[in-house]
Amino acid sequence: MSDIEDDTEISFSVKLLDRVEVVRADGMQILMEAAAAVQTPDRQITEKVKKKKKKKTKVHLFLSRSAIDILEHKTKFMLYTCPLPSVSFCAVHQVQPKLFGFIAKHPAVDTYHCYIFQSKKFSHLMVSVIGDAFRASQQSTGLRGSRDLVVEALRHKNNVLQRENTDLKRKLQEKLEDKLYENEDSDSEQSNSQVRFSSRGF
């Protein structure tokens, strides 16, 4: 394992054997079949291409809280990126413990790919770390979802209180206007009753 960039991203140097399209989103059998397809390709290709195909690509596997990024070792060119929510399965090969892989859904189309890697030391560790990162991602998504629900509930309550406040203001205004009319009426009655007549002789 290489250095840890920070507490949210971990980098491993491993060998990428290949990426294979698979028929299902999970299962050890699917991973084993993908590994077999990578190791013994049944395509009819020339010996030169076959040798090139068998050559393993050294890559950096960057694992963060949001995605698994696969970068070419020398050039740092991004080969693949898989958002963690798209990862549906991850395991070490049952027969060849140096091999491990994960299955992820393609971001654009409704297909799944199995990414097969080789590591002399870190296969089990990588699978464990990917599993932990996936669970952490699910928890943070759940927390974000529950926070959104709380915010929505508070927003709704605020709207209800604003409506109640508007109604109370309107009722208070009506009462004040009624009181004002009553006062005007009583003032006019009082002024009428206070009119004095004087009888002076002419």
TITOR-705892 format. One record per residue: residue in one letter; y, x, z of N, C-alpha, C in turn. Coordinates in steps of 0.2 Angstrom, whole numbers, padded with zeros to 4 digits, always signed. Layout:
! TITOR-705892
aYXZYXZYXZ;...
! end
This chain:
! TITOR-705892
m-0006+0004+0000+0000+0000+0000+0006+0004+0000;s+0011+0003-0004+0017+0006-0004+0022+0004+0001;d+0028+0006+0001+0033+0005+0006+0035-0003+0006;i+0037-0005+0012+0039-0012+0013+0046-0012+0012;e+0049-0015+0006+0056-0015+0005+0060-0018+0010;d+0058-0024+0013+0061-0027+0019+0056-0032+0021;d+0058-0036+0026+0053-0040+0029+0051-0046+0025;t+0054-0047+0019+0053-0053+0015+0049-0051+0008;e+0048-0044+0007+0045-0042+0001+0041-0036+0002;i+0034-0036+0000+0030-0031+0000+0027-0029-0006;s+0026-0022-0007+0024-0020-0014+0018-0016-0013;f+0013-0017-0018+0006-0014-0018+0006-0011-0025;s+0003-0005-0025+0001-0002-0032-0006-0003-0033;v-0008-0007-0038-0015-0009-0040-0016-0009-0048;k-0022-0010-0050-0023-0010-0057-0024-0017-0060;l-0020-0019-0065-0021-0025-0068-0026-0025-0073;l-0032-0029-0072-0037-0029-0078-0035-0033-0083;d-0033-0039-0082-0031-0044-0087-0029-0050-0084;r-0026-0055-0088-0025-0062-0086-0029-0066-0091;v-0033-0071-0088-0037-0075-0092-0036-0082-0091;e-0035-0086-0096-0035-0093-0095-0041-0096-0093;v-0040-0101-0088-0046-0104-0085-0046-0111-0085;v-0052-0114-0084-0052-0122-0085-0050-0126-0078;r-0051-0122-0072-0049-0126-0066-0044-0122-0062;a-0041-0125-0057-0036-0122-0053-0039-0118-0047;d-0045-0119-0046-0048-0115-0040-0055-0114-0040;g-0058-0110-0036-0065-0109-0035-0067-0102-0037;m-0072-0100-0032-0075-0093-0033-0078-0092-0040;q-0082-0097-0042-0085-0097-0048-0080-0095-0054;i-0075-0098-0054-0070-0098-0059-0067-0090-0059;l-0066-0088-0053-0064-0081-0052-0069-0076-0055;m-0075-0077-0053-0081-0073-0055-0081-0073-0063;e-0081-0079-0066-0081-0079-0073-0076-0076-0077;a-0070-0076-0074-0064-0073-0077-0065-0065-0076;a-0067-0063-0071-0068-0056-0070-0074-0053-0075;a-0079-0057-0076-0084-0056-0081-0081-0055-0088;a-0077-0060-0090-0074-0061-0096-0069-0054-0097;v-0066-0052-0092-0062-0046-0093-0066-0040-0094;q-0071-0039-0090-0075-0033-0090-0080-0033-0096;t-0082-0038-0099-0086-0038-0105-0083-0043-0110;p-0078-0042-0113-0075-0046-0118-0080-0048-0124;d-0080-0054-0126-0085-0056-0131-0082-0057-0138;r-0075-0055-0138-0072-0055-0144-0074-0049-0149;q-0074-0051-0155-0076-0046-0160-0070-0042-0162;i-0069-0036-0159-0063-0032-0161-0066-0025-0162;t-0061-0021-0165-0063-0014-0166-0064-0010-0160;e-0068-0004-0161-0069+0000-0155-0062+0003-0152;k-0058+0005-0157-0051+0007-0154-0048+0002-0150;v-0047-0004-0152-0044-0009-0148-0048-0011-0142;k-0055-0010-0142-0059-0011-0137-0058-0006-0131;k-0057+0000-0133-0055+0005-0128-0049+0004-0125;k-0044+0002-0129-0037+0001-0127-0037-0005-0122;k-0041-0010-0124-0042-0016-0120-0045-0014-0113;k-0050-0010-0113-0053-0008-0106-0049-0004-0102;k-0044-0001-0105-0039+0003-0100-0035-0001-0096;k-0036+0001-0089-0033-0004-0084-0025-0002-0084;t-0021-0007-0083-0014-0005-0082-0012-0005-0075;k-0009+0001-0073-0007+0002-0066+0000-0002-0065;v+0000-0006-0060+0006-0011-0059+0008-0011-0052;h+0014-0013-0051+0017-0014-0044+0016-0022-0043;l+0013-0024-0038+0012-0031-0036+0017-0032-0031;f+0023-0036-0032+0028-0037-0027+0027-0044-0025;l+0026-0045-0018+0025-0051-0015+0031-0053-0010;s+0034-0059-0012+0039-0061-0008+0038-0068-0005;r+0043-0071-0002+0041-0077+0001+0041-0083-0004;s+0044-0081-0010+0044-0086-0016+0040-0085-0022;a+0038-0079-0023+0034-0077-0029+0030-0071-0028;i+0025-0070-0033+0021-0064-0034+0024-0061-0041;d+0027-0056-0041+0029-0052-0047+0025-0046-0049;i+0023-0046-0055+0019-0040-0058+0023-0036-0062;l+0024-0030-0060+0028-0025-0064+0024-0019-0067;e+0026-0017-0073+0022-0011-0075+0024-0005-0071;h+0020-0001-0070+0021+0004-0065+0026+0009-0067;k+0026+0012-0073+0031+0017-0075+0038+0014-0077;t+0037+0009-0081+0044+0006-0084+0047+0001-0079;k+0043-0002-0074+0046-0007-0070+0047-0013-0074;f+0044-0014-0080+0045-0020-0084+0041-0026-0081;m+0044-0031-0081+0041-0037-0078+0036-0040-0083;l+0030-0040-0081+0024-0042-0085+0023-0050-0084;y+0023-0052-0077+0022-0059-0075+0025-0060-0069;t+0027-0066-0068+0030-0069-0062+0027-0075-0060;c+0024-0076-0054+0021-0083-0052+0024-0085-0046;p+0027-0091-0046+0030-0094-0040+0024-0095-0035;l+0025-0094-0029+0020-0095-0024+0017-0102-0024;p+0021-0108-0025+0018-0114-0025+0014-0116-0031;s+0014-0111-0036+0010-0112-0042+0003-0109-0041;v+0002-0105-0036-0004-0101-0034-0009-0106-0031;s-0015-0107-0034-0019-0112-0031-0026-0109-0028;f-0027-0103-0029-0033-0099-0027-0032-0092-0027;c-0035-0089-0022-0035-0081-0021-0041-0079-0017;a-0045-0074-0020-0051-0071-0017-0053-0064-0019;v-0057-0061-0015-0060-0055-0017-0066-0057-0021;h-0068-0053-0026-0074-0054-0030-0080-0053-0025;q-0085-0058-0025-0091-0058-0021-0095-0052-0021;v-0096-0049-0028-0101-0044-0029-0097-0037-0029;q-0091-0037-0032-0087-0031-0033-0081-0031-0028;p-0082-0029-0022-0076-0029-0018-0070-0026-0019;k-0070-0021-0025-0064-0018-0027-0060-0023-0031;l-0063-0028-0033-0059-0033-0038-0057-0039-0034;f-0051-0041-0035-0048-0047-0032-0044-0051-0037;g-0042-0057-0036-0038-0061-0041-0035-0067-0038;f-0031-0070-0042-0028-0076-0040-0027-0081-0046;i-0027-0087-0045-0026-0092-0050-0019-0095-0049;a-0016-0096-0055-0009-0099-0054-0008-0103-0060;k-0004-0109-0059-0003-0113-0065+0003-0110-0069;h+0002-0111-0076+0008-0109-0080+0014-0113-0079;p+0020-0109-0079+0026-0113-0077+0028-0118-0082;a+0026-0117-0089+0029-0121-0094+0024-0126-0097;v+0017-0125-0097+0012-0129-0099+0007-0130-0094;d+0003-0136-0095-0002-0138-0090-0009-0134-0091;t-0008-0127-0090-0014-0123-0090-0014-0118-0084;y-0020-0115-0083-0021-0111-0077-0023-0104-0079;h-0021-0099-0076-0023-0092-0078-0025-0088-0071;c-0030-0085-0072-0033-0080-0067-0031-0073-0068;y-0028-0070-0063-0025-0063-0064-0030-0059-0060;i-0033-0054-0063-0039-0050-0060-0036-0043-0059;f-0037-0041-0053-0034-0034-0051-0040-0030-0048;q-0039-0023-0048-0043-0018-0045-0040-0014-0040;s-0042-0013-0034-0039-0009-0029-0045-0006-0025;k-0045+0000-0024-0050+0004-0020-0050+0002-0013;k-0044+0001-0010-0043+0000-0003-0040-0007-0001;f-0036-0010-0005-0032-0015-0003-0034-0022-0005;s-0040-0023-0008-0042-0030-0010-0042-0035-0005;h-0045-0034+0001-0046-0039+0006-0039-0040+0009;l-0035-0035+0010-0028-0035+0013-0024-0039+0008;m-0024-0038+0002-0020-0041-0003-0021-0049-0003;v-0028-0051-0003-0029-0058-0002-0027-0061+0004;s-0028-0057+0009-0025-0060+0016-0017-0061+0016;v-0014-0056+0013-0007-0056+0013-0004-0062+0008;i-0007-0062+0003-0005-0068-0002-0007-0075+0001;g-0012-0075+0005-0014-0081+0009-0008-0083+0014;d-0007-0078+0018-0001-0079+0023+0005-0081+0020;a+0007-0077+0014+0013-0079+0011+0013-0086+0008;f+0008-0088+0005+0007-0095+0003+0008-0100+0008;r+0005-0099+0014+0005-0103+0020+0013-0104+0022;a+0016-0098+0023+0023-0097+0025+0027-0101+0020;s+0026-0100+0014+0030-0104+0009+0029-0112+0009;q+0023-0114+0011+0022-0121+0012+0025-0124+0018;q+0025-0120+0023+0029-0122+0029+0036-0122+0028;s+0039-0117+0025+0046-0117+0024+0048-0123+0019;t+0044-0125+0014+0045-0130+0010+0045-0137+0014;g+0040-0137+0019+0039-0143+0023+0045-0144+0028;l+0048-0138+0031+0053-0138+0035+0060-0140+0031;r+0060-0137+0025+0066-0139+0021+0066-0147+0020;g+0060-0149+0018+0059-0156+0017+0061-0161+0023;s+0059-0158+0029+0060-0162+0035+0068-0162+0037;r+0071-0156+0035+0078-0155+0036+0082-0160+0031;d+0079-0161+0025+0082-0165+0020+0082-0172+0023;l+0076-0174+0026+0075-0181+0028+0080-0182+0034;v+0081-0177+0038+0086-0178+0044+0093-0179+0041;v+0095-0175+0037+0101-0175+0034+0102-0182+0030;e+0097-0185+0027+0098-0191+0024+0098-0197+0029;a+0095-0196+0034+0095-0201+0039+0102-0201+0043;l+0105-0195+0044+0111-0195+0047+0117-0197+0042;r+0116-0196+0035+0120-0199+0030+0120-0206+0030;h+0114-0209+0031+0114-0216+0031+0117-0219+0037;k+0116-0216+0043+0119-0219+0049+0126-0218+0049;n+0129-0213+0046+0136-0212+0045+0139-0217+0041;n+0136-0219+0035+0138-0225+0031+0138-0231+0035;v+0133-0233+0039+0133-0239+0043+0138-0239+0048;l+0140-0233+0051+0145-0233+0056+0152-0234+0053;q+0153-0231+0047+0159-0232+0043+0160-0239+0041;r+0155-0243+0039+0156-0250+0037+0157-0254+0044;e+0154-0252+0049+0156-0256+0056+0163-0254+0058;n+0165-0248+0057+0172-0246+0059+0177-0250+0054;t+0175-0251+0048+0180-0254+0043+0180-0262+0045;d+0174-0265+0047+0174-0272+0049+0178-0273+0056;l+0177-0268+0060+0181-0269+0067+0189-0268+0066;k+0190-0263+0061+0198-0263+0060+0200-0269+0057;r+0196-0272+0052+0199-0278+0049+0199-0284+0054;k+0194-0284+0058+0195-0290+0064+0201-0289+0068;l+0202-0282+0070+0207-0281+0075+0214-0282+0071;q+0214-0281+0065+0220-0282+0061+0222-0290+0061;e+0216-0294+0060+0217-0301+0059+0219-0304+0066;k+0216-0301+0072+0218-0303+0078+0225-0301+0080;l+0227-0295+0078+0234-0293+0079+0239-0298+0075;e+0237-0300+0069+0241-0304+0065+0242-0311+0068;d+0236-0314+0070+0236-0320+0074+0240-0320+0080;k+0240-0315+0084+0244-0314+0090+0251-0314+0088;l+0253-0310+0083+0260-0310+0080+0262-0317+0078;y+0258-0321+0075+0260-0328+0073+0261-0332+0079;e+0257-0331+0084+0257-0335+0090+0264-0333+0094;n+0265-0327+0094+0271-0325+0097+0278-0327+0094;e+0277-0327+0087+0283-0330+0083+0284-0337+0084;d+0278-0341+0085+0279-0348+0086+0282-0350+0093;s+0279-0346+0098+0281-0347+0105+0289-0345+0105;d+0291-0340+0102+0298-0338+0102+0302-0343+0099;s+0300-0346+0093+0304-0351+0090+0305-0357+0095;e+0299-0359+0098+0299-0364+0103+0304-0363+0109;q+0304-0357+0111+0308-0355+0117+0315-0355+0115;s+0317-0353+0109+0324-0353+0106+0326-0360+0105;n+0322-0365+0103+0324-0372+0102+0325-0375+0109;s+0321-0373+0114+0322-0376+0120+0328-0373+0124;q+0330-0367+0122+0336-0364+0125+0342-0366+0122;v+0342-0370+0117+0349-0372+0114+0353-0376+0119;r+0359-0375+0120+0363-0378+0124+0368-0382+0121;f+0369-0388+0123+0375-0392+0120+0381-0393+0125;s+0386-0392+0122+0392-0393+0127+0396-0399+0124;s+0398-0403+0129+0401-0409+0127+0409-0408+0130;r+0413-0406+0125+0420-0405+0127+0423-0411+0124;g+0428-0413+0128+0432-0419+0125+0437-0416+0120;f+0438-0421+0116+0443-0419+0110+0450-0423+0112;
! end
